[in-house]
């Protein structure tokens, strides 16, 4: 019985260490530009901010939609304030998260900046 409890504790410790590593080590970082067209707080138990960025290169061409997650409420407020405006978002990609409780996407936006319109 004692070894079973030890094995369970080791499994939980391993899962905790794995989750901590995937949340704190970014597979990739980068920036994307476009128009924030959606931001909502979603989830049954774990509420996360989920958004959508419409990236377009030329007016009149169908945009590519990019889904992202925001974990920080202050960043979510800035993203919400930029709805409909052209923005540049900085993100970190965290692959392999063990649950969607941290967000629906692996792309976590941590900064947003309203961009100048092209030609202005």
C-alpha positions in Angstrom: 0.0 0.0 0.0 2.9 2.4 0.8 4.5 1.9 -2.6 1.2 2.6 -4.3 0.9 5.9 -2.5 4.5 6.7 -3.4 3.9 5.8 -7.0 0.8 8.0 -7.1 2.7 10.9 -5.5 5.5 10.5 -8.1 3.0 10.5 -10.9 1.4 13.7 -9.6 4.8 15.3 -9.2 5.8 14.4 -12.7 2.5 15.8 -14.1 2.9 19.0 -12.2 6.5 19.4 -13.3 5.5 18.7 -17.0 2.7 21.3 -16.8 4.9 23.9 -15.2 7.5 23.3 -17.9 5.1 23.6 -20.8 3.6 26.8 -19.3 7.0 28.5 -18.7 9.0 27.4 -21.7 7.8 28.7 -25.0 8.2 26.6 -28.1 8.1 29.7 -30.2 7.5 33.5 -29.9 6.5 36.0 -32.4 4.3 38.8 -33.6 1.2 38.9 -35.8 -0.6 41.9 -37.2 -4.2 42.2 -38.1 -7.6 43.3 -36.9 -9.0 41.9 -33.6 -12.5 40.9 -34.4 -13.5 38.8 -31.4 -12.6 38.5 -27.8 -14.6 36.5 -25.3 -14.2 34.9 -21.9 -15.1 31.2 -22.3 -15.1 28.0 -20.3 -17.3 26.0 -18.0 -14.9 25.8 -15.1 -11.6 27.4 -16.3 -12.5 30.8 -17.8 -10.0 32.0 -20.4 -10.0 34.9 -22.9 -10.2 33.6 -26.4 -9.8 35.8 -29.4 -9.6 36.0 -33.2 -7.3 38.1 -35.3 -8.2 38.7 -39.0 -4.9 38.9 -40.9 -5.2 40.4 -44.4 -2.5 41.5 -46.8 -4.5 43.3 -49.3 -8.0 44.9 -48.9 -10.7 42.9 -50.6 -8.9 39.5 -50.1 -10.4 37.1 -47.6 -8.5 37.3 -44.3 -6.7 34.4 -42.6 -8.2 34.0 -39.1 -5.9 33.3 -36.3 -7.2 32.0 -32.9 -5.4 33.1 -29.7 -5.7 33.0 -25.9 -5.0 35.7 -23.4 -4.2 34.6 -19.8 -3.7 38.1 -18.3 -6.8 40.2 -17.6 -4.9 43.5 -18.1 -3.7 42.3 -21.5 -7.3 41.2 -22.3 -8.5 44.7 -21.4 -6.0 46.2 -23.9 -7.0 43.8 -26.6 -10.7 44.5 -25.9 -10.0 48.2 -26.3 -8.4 47.6 -29.7 -11.3 45.7 -31.2 -11.8 46.6 -34.8 -8.4 48.4 -35.0 -5.2 47.2 -36.7 -2.9 45.8 -34.0 0.3 44.0 -33.6 0.2 41.2 -31.0 3.1 39.5 -29.4 2.6 35.9 -28.5 4.3 32.8 -27.1 3.4 29.3 -28.3 3.2 26.6 -25.6 2.8 23.2 -27.1 1.8 20.1 -25.3 -0.4 21.5 -22.5 -2.1 18.6 -20.7 -5.6 20.3 -20.6 -7.6 23.1 -22.3 -8.0 24.6 -18.8 -5.1 27.0 -19.7 -6.7 28.0 -23.0 -8.3 26.7 -26.2 -5.2 27.4 -28.3 -1.4 27.0 -27.8 -0.9 30.7 -28.7 -0.9 33.0 -25.7 -0.9 36.7 -26.4 1.1 38.7 -23.8 1.2 42.2 -25.4 -0.8 44.2 -27.9 0.0 47.5 -29.6 -2.3 49.5 -31.9 -0.6 49.8 -35.2 -0.7 52.8 -37.6 -2.8 52.2 -40.7 -0.8 51.7 -43.8 -0.3 54.9 -45.7 -0.9 57.2 -42.8 
